[in-house]
Amino acid sequence: MILPSVARAVTVGVIANPVSGRDIRRLVSGASVFDNAEKGNMVYRLLVGLGAAGVDRVLMMPAENGVSESLRRRLRGRAGGSQAQCFPALEPLDMVTELTARDTAVAVELMAERGVAAIVVLGGDGTHRVVAKACGGTPLCALSTGTNNAFPRMLEATTAGLATGLAVSGAAGPHAFRREKLLRVARNGDPGHDAALVDVAVSTRRWVGARALWQIGDVRELFVTFANPGAVGLSAVAGLLEPVDRTAPHGRGTSDGQGSRRRGKPRQGRVPRQHEP
């Protein structure tokens, strides 16, 4: 089904992280690998949905490691088809990639400069955190392709494309978007040092390593924007103490992990909601 075109030209950005879902937990805990060929297929289905909703152009971060190859195969098969005229123009961003988080930040900044109406992100919690730090007020559509997926959700890419296109065109009404909570991390007087979408933990470990915490006894403080005991990651710990709904106007802080072993229960408190996109 082809929906009526929107009245104005609309451009949407796409970030497909080629290294999401491939961290050290594949070696030490048997976590599943999210195949890059499937990420390419997801981008293709996303484009189909965006085109059907009337989106004219898509700016995409260059994707390596099999994502681009999978997408190109799909696009070649579609070329000249009966619905080719409804497919959005796909434009890779002119940028040099390093296969680091900086690629994502640079791509988001370039998309914001070009005035994209929304950015669709394929990645896990880490990818979405990088995008959220750089996107300003640009709306996000969060698709899960990572390891920790507390923030993004597992959605069918075609449906996500349709929903994004209808939202940015205004056809979905004034309540198509909602604001998410954000944790600001300050260091040495710098209030904008870092940010988190799900959780921030203070650990006794003195090295960064793979940024993975294996022993809960190492955690001394934990702050979350929302907490679900069924989630993957540290936010589930806070969720076991007291769940916090994603739409609640506050987060939660749990401190003194060492004291919790002595006295039976850690200190808890609410974290004010950050009014950030």
N, C-alpha and C positions, 0 to 999 in steps of 0.2 A: 504494500500500500504506500502510495506517495502522498504525503500531506501537502496542503497548500504552502507555497513559498512564503517566507516572511517578507514584510514590506521593505526592509532595509538590508543591506549587505551585512552579513554576520561572519566573523572569524573566530574560530575556537582553537586553542592550543592543546597539544597532546604531549605528555611526558611519559615515555615507556622505559622504565629503568631496566637496562639489560642485565644488571647484576643483582637485582632484588631476588629474594628467595634462594640465595646461594651462599649463605655465610657458613661459619664453622659448625653450626648445629647439624649440618649434613653429615659431619664426621663423628661427632661425639654423642648425638642423641637420635640419629635416624630420621631427622626432619625431612619432609618431602621436598623435591626439587621442582620449581615451577619452570617448565621448559620454555626457552626463548622462542621456539617455533610457535608455541601456543600464544605467547604474547603478541607475535606478529599477526596471528589469526584474530586475536581479540581486537587489535587496532583496526583490522579490516572490517570486522563486524561493527565496531564503533563508528567507522566512517559511513557505513551503510545507514546506520540509524541517524547520524547527523545529517546526511544528505536528504534522507526522507523527511526530516523536520525542517528542511530549508536552509541549512547552513551552507554558505558559499565556499568558504576557504578554511583549511586546517593548516596551522603551523606546527611542525613536529620537530622535537629535538632529535638530532641524528642518533639512530639506534644501531649499536654494533652487536657482535656475538650472536648472529642468527636471527635477530628480530627483523632487521631490514630485508634479509633474504626471503624470509617467510612472507612478509608483506608484499614484496615485489612479485612473488609468484602468484599471489592472490590477485593483485592488480592487473597482471598480464592476462590472467584468465578472464577478467571482467572487461577488458578493453574492447570497445565496439559492441558491447551488449546492448540490449533494448533499453536498459535503464541507465546507461552510462551518463546520460545528460543530467541525471539527478545526483550524481556523485560529486562531493565537494572537491575542489582543487586542493591537492596536497603539496605543500611547500616545506621541504626540510630547511631548518634554520642554517644560515651561513655561519658556522662556528667550528672551532677545533675542539674535539673531545679528548679528555684525558682518562676516561673511565673512573672518575672519582665523583664525589658529591658536588664538587664545584661545577661539573657539567650541568647538573640540574638547576643550580642556582643561577648560572649564566643564562640558560635557556629561558627560565621564568622571567628574568629581567628583560630579555629581548622580546618575549611575548607581550609583557606589560607595555613596553615602548611602542609596540605595534598595535596596541589597543584591543587585544583579544577580549571577547565577551565572557569567556570562561576557560578554565584549563582542566582537562581530563588527565588524571594521574593514574598510571599503572605501577603499583609498587606496594611496599609494606609501610609500617609506621615510620621507619626512618626516612624513606623517600618523601612521604607526605609532610613530615616535619620540615625538611629542607625547603619544599615548595611553599609551605605556609609562611616560613620566615621571609620569603622573597616576593610573595605575590601581592602584598598590599591588600587592597579591597577587591581583587579579582575573585569571583566565585570558583570553587573547585568541585569537581565530580571525582570521588575517591573510589578507585577500583582495586581490589585486593589481589596482589600477585607476590606478596612477600612472605616472611616467616612469622613475625608478630603482626597480626592484622586486627588489632583492637580498634584502630581508627577507621581504616577502609573496610568496606564490606564486599562479600562475594556476590557480584551482580552480573547478569548476562550483559555483555558489552553492547549488543544491539539495542536492548532496552535502555541502557545507560545513555547511548547516543541519542535516542529519541527523546528521552527525558531532558537531557542537556540542551538539545536544540529547541525544544518547546519552552524550556525555562528562559533561555537567553533571548528568545524572540518575544517573550511576554505572553505567549499563548497559554501558558500554564497558570497564569494569574499571579497576584501579588505575593502569594505565600509559597512560591516555588523554592525559595532559598531560606536557609536558617543559619544563624551564627553558631559557631562551635567555641568551646572554651579553650583557653591557651594559658600555659604556665610560662611566665617570664623568669629567666635565670640571670641574676646579677653576679658580677665578680669584681672585686676591688673597686667598687663604686660605679661600675659600668652597668646600668640597668638593662642594656640591650645585648648582653654578652651571648645569650642563647635563649632558646625557647623549646617547649615541648607540647605536644598535643595530647598525650596520654599520661605519662608519669615522669617524675624526676626522683632519683634516688641518691642518697649520700652513702658511700661505701667506705669501709676502713682499708680497702686495698690501696696500695700506693703506686700502682701502675695501671695503665690504660688497657694494654693488651688488645683483645678482640672486642672490648666493651661488652663482655658477657659476664653476668654474675651467676656463679654456680651454687654458692652457699648463702642461704637467706640470713645466716648469722653475721655475714659481712655488712648487711644493710643496717644503717643506724637511723636514717630518716627516709620517708617515702611520701611524696606528694602526688596526687592524682587529680585529673579533671573529671573523670568518671571511673567507676569501679564495678566490674562484673566478675563474680567468682568463677565464671566459666570461660573467661578470656585467657589468652596466651600472654604470659609476661607478668611483671611485678604488680600491675594494677589488680590482678586477681587476688593478691594477698590482701590489699585494702578491701576488696569486694567481699572476702570472707569475714572481715571484721564488721563492715557495714556497707552494703551496696550503695552506690551513688549513681543515679540515673544520668544518662547522657544529656538530657534536657533540663536537669536541675540547675538552679542559678548559682551553684557553689561546687567546689571540689572538696577534697579531704586531705588532711595531713596526718601522718602517723610517725611519731618520733621516739627516740630512745629504744632501739631494738634490743640493746643489752639489758636495759631495765625491764623489758617485757619478760625476759627469762627469769628475773629475780622476783618480780612482783605479780606476774601472771597476766598482765594486760598492758600494752603500750599506751602512751598518751596519744589522744586523738584531738583533732580540731578541724574546723572548716576553713577552706581556702576560698576567698572571694572570687566570683566569676570575673574573668577578664573580658572586656567588651572589645574583642578583636575579631576580625574575619577568620 
